[in-house]
């Protein structure tokens, strides 16, 4: 091996090592679930936590309706346990998907595998922020497999089937959500879609992971925002 080749291989190795370090640092930089939220992994409140390949099933008293949830970008999945535990306790079994590197675009089709493995009468899909956007992408291509879609501080980028029940929720103090894209995304929603804004709600309080960079200051508590979201989601799912 020539000296030039050895030097080229050394440089390539150093570049790959540097890229590995950068990717590792980037992947480790994410929003962690609040301790109280993470503690819900032990179950309780009439909800049993059942791990599956790629996440957790929150199994409550309901047997008819299932809700698959995609977390927000770079947010630990367990940050959404307070929201989903409340839904499961009230009769909507929930599947919380754990995304690779906490980014839903790496596992947009997760809902399909879950649906194939479990038997429920009705299937709903939803997500927060990036997770909601990726849920909308999946719903646009698999509308016949779903009964409804929930977008929390998220928007659609492709036309959704007219038969699909769609709920879009966001807060007035959300400093992360792109309002122009939210407005533009309304053209892709079915005519029956319900879009609602919570006065004083922000971006991060749909989960339980603390303040988010760029977000607005909420004028409601996290508990109040979650209760509002749970109420609206249950109206859509359990009210039908």
TORKOL-4160 file (C-alpha; in steps of 0.2 Angstrom, whole numbers, padded with zeros to 4 digits, m for minus):
240
<pt num="1" X="0000" Y="0000" Z="0000"/>
<pt num="2" X="0007" Y="0017" Z="m0005"/>
<pt num="3" X="0010" Y="0031" Z="0007"/>
<pt num="4" X="m0003" Y="0041" Z="m0002"/>
<pt num="5" X="m0016" Y="0027" Z="0000"/>
<pt num="6" X="m0012" Y="0026" Z="0018"/>
<pt num="7" X="m0014" Y="0045" Z="0020"/>
<pt num="8" X="m0031" Y="0044" Z="0011"/>
<pt num="9" X="m0037" Y="0030" Z="0022"/>
<pt num="10" X="m0032" Y="0039" Z="0038"/>
<pt num="11" X="m0040" Y="0055" Z="0033"/>
<pt num="12" X="m0056" Y="0045" Z="0028"/>
<pt num="13" X="m0056" Y="0036" Z="0045"/>
<pt num="14" X="m0054" Y="0053" Z="0054"/>
<pt num="15" X="m0068" Y="0060" Z="0045"/>
<pt num="16" X="m0080" Y="0045" Z="0048"/>
<pt num="17" X="m0075" Y="0046" Z="0067"/>
<pt num="18" X="m0079" Y="0065" Z="0067"/>
<pt num="19" X="m0096" Y="0062" Z="0059"/>
<pt num="20" X="m0099" Y="0048" Z="0071"/>
<pt num="21" X="m0096" Y="0059" Z="0086"/>
<pt num="22" X="m0106" Y="0073" Z="0078"/>
<pt num="23" X="m0121" Y="0061" Z="0075"/>
<pt num="24" X="m0119" Y="0054" Z="0093"/>
<pt num="25" X="m0120" Y="0072" Z="0101"/>
<pt num="26" X="m0134" Y="0077" Z="0090"/>
<pt num="27" X="m0144" Y="0061" Z="0094"/>
<pt num="28" X="m0141" Y="0064" Z="0112"/>
<pt num="29" X="m0149" Y="0081" Z="0112"/>
<pt num="30" X="m0167" Y="0079" Z="0114"/>
<pt num="31" X="m0181" Y="0083" Z="0126"/>
<pt num="32" X="m0183" Y="0071" Z="0140"/>
<pt num="33" X="m0199" Y="0066" Z="0148"/>
<pt num="34" X="m0203" Y="0074" Z="0165"/>
<pt num="35" X="m0200" Y="0061" Z="0179"/>
<pt num="36" X="m0218" Y="0061" Z="0183"/>
<pt num="37" X="m0223" Y="0056" Z="0165"/>
<pt num="38" X="m0209" Y="0043" Z="0164"/>
<pt num="39" X="m0215" Y="0035" Z="0180"/>
<pt num="40" X="m0232" Y="0031" Z="0171"/>
<pt num="41" X="m0222" Y="0017" Z="0163"/>
<pt num="42" X="m0226" Y="0006" Z="0178"/>
<pt num="43" X="m0245" Y="0007" Z="0174"/>
<pt num="44" X="m0259" Y="0011" Z="0186"/>
<pt num="45" X="m0274" Y="0021" Z="0185"/>
<pt num="46" X="m0283" Y="0006" Z="0178"/>
<pt num="47" X="m0271" Y="0006" Z="0163"/>
<pt num="48" X="m0259" Y="m0009" Z="0160"/>
<pt num="49" X="m0243" Y="m0005" Z="0151"/>
<pt num="50" X="m0239" Y="m0019" Z="0138"/>
<pt num="51" X="m0222" Y="m0017" Z="0129"/>
<pt num="52" X="m0222" Y="m0022" Z="0110"/>
<pt num="53" X="m0209" Y="m0021" Z="0097"/>
<pt num="54" X="m0207" Y="m0002" Z="0095"/>
<pt num="55" X="m0216" Y="0005" Z="0109"/>
<pt num="56" X="m0230" Y="0002" Z="0122"/>
<pt num="57" X="m0248" Y="m0002" Z="0122"/>
<pt num="58" X="m0258" Y="0007" Z="0135"/>
<pt num="59" X="m0272" Y="m0006" Z="0138"/>
<pt num="60" X="m0287" Y="0001" Z="0148"/>
<pt num="61" X="m0305" Y="m0005" Z="0149"/>
<pt num="62" X="m0309" Y="m0001" Z="0131"/>
<pt num="63" X="m0310" Y="m0015" Z="0118"/>
<pt num="64" X="m0317" Y="m0006" Z="0102"/>
<pt num="65" X="m0306" Y="0009" Z="0099"/>
<pt num="66" X="m0287" Y="0010" Z="0096"/>
<pt num="67" X="m0276" Y="0026" Z="0095"/>
<pt num="68" X="m0259" Y="0025" Z="0088"/>
<pt num="69" X="m0248" Y="0040" Z="0093"/>
<pt num="70" X="m0232" Y="0047" Z="0085"/>
<pt num="71" X="m0221" Y="0058" Z="0097"/>
<pt num="72" X="m0215" Y="0075" Z="0092"/>
<pt num="73" X="m0198" Y="0078" Z="0084"/>
<pt num="74" X="m0183" Y="0075" Z="0096"/>
<pt num="75" X="m0195" Y="0072" Z="0111"/>
<pt num="76" X="m0194" Y="0056" Z="0122"/>
<pt num="77" X="m0209" Y="0046" Z="0118"/>
<pt num="78" X="m0213" Y="0044" Z="0137"/>
<pt num="79" X="m0217" Y="0062" Z="0138"/>
<pt num="80" X="m0234" Y="0058" Z="0130"/>
<pt num="81" X="m0239" Y="0045" Z="0143"/>
<pt num="82" X="m0250" Y="0058" Z="0153"/>
<pt num="83" X="m0260" Y="0061" Z="0138"/>
<pt num="84" X="m0262" Y="0043" Z="0132"/>
<pt num="85" X="m0265" Y="0036" Z="0150"/>
<pt num="86" X="m0280" Y="0048" Z="0152"/>
<pt num="87" X="m0287" Y="0042" Z="0135"/>
<pt num="88" X="m0284" Y="0023" Z="0139"/>
<pt num="89" X="m0291" Y="0025" Z="0156"/>
<pt num="90" X="m0307" Y="0032" Z="0148"/>
<pt num="91" X="m0309" Y="0018" Z="0135"/>
<pt num="92" X="m0297" Y="0022" Z="0121"/>
<pt num="93" X="m0282" Y="0009" Z="0120"/>
<pt num="94" X="m0267" Y="0018" Z="0115"/>
<pt num="95" X="m0251" Y="0013" Z="0106"/>
<pt num="96" X="m0236" Y="0024" Z="0109"/>
<pt num="97" X="m0223" Y="0022" Z="0096"/>
<pt num="98" X="m0204" Y="0024" Z="0101"/>
<pt num="99" X="m0196" Y="0033" Z="0086"/>
<pt num="100" X="m0178" Y="0030" Z="0080"/>
<pt num="101" X="m0168" Y="0045" Z="0086"/>
<pt num="102" X="m0184" Y="0052" Z="0092"/>
<pt num="103" X="m0189" Y="0057" Z="0074"/>
<pt num="104" X="m0205" Y="0051" Z="0067"/>
<pt num="105" X="m0200" Y="0052" Z="0048"/>
<pt num="106" X="m0189" Y="0036" Z="0051"/>
<pt num="107" X="m0204" Y="0026" Z="0055"/>
<pt num="108" X="m0219" Y="0034" Z="0047"/>
<pt num="109" X="m0227" Y="0017" Z="0043"/>
<pt num="110" X="m0227" Y="0011" Z="0061"/>
<pt num="111" X="m0246" Y="0011" Z="0061"/>
<pt num="112" X="m0248" Y="m0002" Z="0048"/>
<pt num="113" X="m0238" Y="m0015" Z="0057"/>
<pt num="114" X="m0247" Y="m0011" Z="0073"/>
<pt num="115" X="m0264" Y="m0013" Z="0065"/>
<pt num="116" X="m0259" Y="m0029" Z="0057"/>
<pt num="117" X="m0254" Y="m0037" Z="0074"/>
<pt num="118" X="m0270" Y="m0032" Z="0084"/>
<pt num="119" X="m0289" Y="m0033" Z="0082"/>
<pt num="120" X="m0299" Y="m0018" Z="0086"/>
<pt num="121" X="m0315" Y="m0012" Z="0077"/>
<pt num="122" X="m0309" Y="0006" Z="0074"/>
<pt num="123" X="m0292" Y="0013" Z="0072"/>
<pt num="124" X="m0286" Y="0031" Z="0075"/>
<pt num="125" X="m0269" Y="0039" Z="0072"/>
<pt num="126" X="m0262" Y="0055" Z="0078"/>
<pt num="127" X="m0246" Y="0064" Z="0084"/>
<pt num="128" X="m0238" Y="0080" Z="0090"/>
<pt num="129" X="m0228" Y="0092" Z="0079"/>
<pt num="130" X="m0217" Y="0082" Z="0068"/>
<pt num="131" X="m0226" Y="0066" Z="0073"/>
<pt num="132" X="m0243" Y="0073" Z="0068"/>
<pt num="133" X="m0236" Y="0078" Z="0051"/>
<pt num="134" X="m0229" Y="0061" Z="0048"/>
<pt num="135" X="m0246" Y="0053" Z="0054"/>
<pt num="136" X="m0255" Y="0064" Z="0041"/>
<pt num="137" X="m0243" Y="0058" Z="0028"/>
<pt num="138" X="m0247" Y="0040" Z="0033"/>
<pt num="139" X="m0266" Y="0044" Z="0033"/>
<pt num="140" X="m0265" Y="0051" Z="0016"/>
<pt num="141" X="m0259" Y="0035" Z="0009"/>
<pt num="142" X="m0269" Y="0023" Z="0020"/>
<pt num="143" X="m0285" Y="0032" Z="0023"/>
<pt num="144" X="m0295" Y="0016" Z="0020"/>
<pt num="145" X="m0286" Y="0008" Z="0035"/>
<pt num="146" X="m0291" Y="0022" Z="0047"/>
<pt num="147" X="m0306" Y="0030" Z="0055"/>
<pt num="148" X="m0299" Y="0046" Z="0061"/>
<pt num="149" X="m0283" Y="0057" Z="0063"/>
<pt num="150" X="m0278" Y="0069" Z="0077"/>
<pt num="151" X="m0266" Y="0083" Z="0073"/>
<pt num="152" X="m0258" Y="0091" Z="0089"/>
<pt num="153" X="m0249" Y="0107" Z="0084"/>
<pt num="154" X="m0247" Y="0099" Z="0067"/>
<pt num="155" X="m0253" Y="0100" Z="0049"/>
<pt num="156" X="m0256" Y="0090" Z="0033"/>
<pt num="157" X="m0246" Y="0092" Z="0018"/>
<pt num="158" X="m0256" Y="0080" Z="0007"/>
<pt num="159" X="m0275" Y="0078" Z="0003"/>
<pt num="160" X="m0284" Y="0067" Z="0016"/>
<pt num="161" X="m0298" Y="0056" Z="0012"/>
<pt num="162" X="m0315" Y="0064" Z="0014"/>
<pt num="163" X="m0322" Y="0050" Z="0025"/>
<pt num="164" X="m0308" Y="0052" Z="0038"/>
<pt num="165" X="m0313" Y="0061" Z="0054"/>
<pt num="166" X="m0299" Y="0074" Z="0057"/>
<pt num="167" X="m0296" Y="0084" Z="0073"/>
<pt num="168" X="m0283" Y="0098" Z="0073"/>
<pt num="169" X="m0279" Y="0106" Z="0089"/>
<pt num="170" X="m0266" Y="0120" Z="0093"/>
<pt num="171" X="m0263" Y="0133" Z="0106"/>
<pt num="172" X="m0264" Y="0152" Z="0103"/>
<pt num="173" X="m0247" Y="0154" Z="0112"/>
<pt num="174" X="m0238" Y="0141" Z="0101"/>
<pt num="175" X="m0221" Y="0149" Z="0096"/>
<pt num="176" X="m0215" Y="0133" Z="0087"/>
<pt num="177" X="m0229" Y="0129" Z="0075"/>
<pt num="178" X="m0228" Y="0137" Z="0057"/>
<pt num="179" X="m0244" Y="0146" Z="0056"/>
<pt num="180" X="m0242" Y="0149" Z="0037"/>
<pt num="181" X="m0240" Y="0130" Z="0034"/>
<pt num="182" X="m0255" Y="0127" Z="0046"/>
<pt num="183" X="m0266" Y="0138" Z="0036"/>
<pt num="184" X="m0260" Y="0130" Z="0020"/>
<pt num="185" X="m0263" Y="0113" Z="0026"/>
<pt num="186" X="m0281" Y="0116" Z="0029"/>
<pt num="187" X="m0284" Y="0114" Z="0011"/>
<pt num="188" X="m0280" Y="0096" Z="0013"/>
<pt num="189" X="m0292" Y="0092" Z="0027"/>
<pt num="190" X="m0309" Y="0084" Z="0024"/>
<pt num="191" X="m0324" Y="0096" Z="0024"/>
<pt num="192" X="m0329" Y="0089" Z="0041"/>
<pt num="193" X="m0313" Y="0092" Z="0050"/>
<pt num="194" X="m0313" Y="0100" Z="0067"/>
<pt num="195" X="m0300" Y="0114" Z="0070"/>
<pt num="196" X="m0299" Y="0122" Z="0087"/>
<pt num="197" X="m0287" Y="0134" Z="0095"/>
<pt num="198" X="m0284" Y="0134" Z="0114"/>
<pt num="199" X="m0282" Y="0152" Z="0121"/>
<pt num="200" X="m0266" Y="0153" Z="0130"/>
<pt num="201" X="m0260" Y="0135" Z="0125"/>
<pt num="202" X="m0242" Y="0133" Z="0118"/>
<pt num="203" X="m0233" Y="0119" Z="0109"/>
<pt num="204" X="m0224" Y="0109" Z="0122"/>
<pt num="205" X="m0239" Y="0107" Z="0134"/>
<pt num="206" X="m0246" Y="0093" Z="0123"/>
<pt num="207" X="m0232" Y="0083" Z="0131"/>
<pt num="208" X="m0223" Y="0083" Z="0147"/>
<pt num="209" X="m0205" Y="0087" Z="0144"/>
<pt num="210" X="m0203" Y="0105" Z="0150"/>
<pt num="211" X="m0201" Y="0121" Z="0140"/>
<pt num="212" X="m0196" Y="0120" Z="0122"/>
<pt num="213" X="m0184" Y="0132" Z="0113"/>
<pt num="214" X="m0194" Y="0145" Z="0103"/>
<pt num="215" X="m0211" Y="0141" Z="0111"/>
<pt num="216" X="m0222" Y="0155" Z="0118"/>
<pt num="217" X="m0226" Y="0157" Z="0137"/>
<pt num="218" X="m0242" Y="0147" Z="0140"/>
<pt num="219" X="m0257" Y="0156" Z="0150"/>
<pt num="220" X="m0264" Y="0139" Z="0155"/>
<pt num="221" X="m0256" Y="0125" Z="0165"/>
<pt num="222" X="m0250" Y="0109" Z="0157"/>
<pt num="223" X="m0264" Y="0100" Z="0166"/>
<pt num="224" X="m0277" Y="0111" Z="0159"/>
<pt num="225" X="m0270" Y="0110" Z="0141"/>
<pt num="226" X="m0269" Y="0091" Z="0142"/>
<pt num="227" X="m0287" Y="0090" Z="0149"/>
<pt num="228" X="m0293" Y="0100" Z="0135"/>
<pt num="229" X="m0284" Y="0089" Z="0122"/>
<pt num="230" X="m0291" Y="0073" Z="0130"/>
<pt num="231" X="m0309" Y="0080" Z="0130"/>
<pt num="232" X="m0308" Y="0085" Z="0112"/>
<pt num="233" X="m0300" Y="0068" Z="0107"/>
<pt num="234" X="m0313" Y="0058" Z="0116"/>
<pt num="235" X="m0327" Y="0068" Z="0109"/>
<pt num="236" X="m0321" Y="0063" Z="0092"/>
<pt num="237" X="m0317" Y="0044" Z="0096"/>
<pt num="238" X="m0330" Y="0040" Z="0109"/>
<pt num="239" X="m0343" Y="0051" Z="0104"/>
<pt num="240" X="m0345" Y="0042" Z="0087"/>
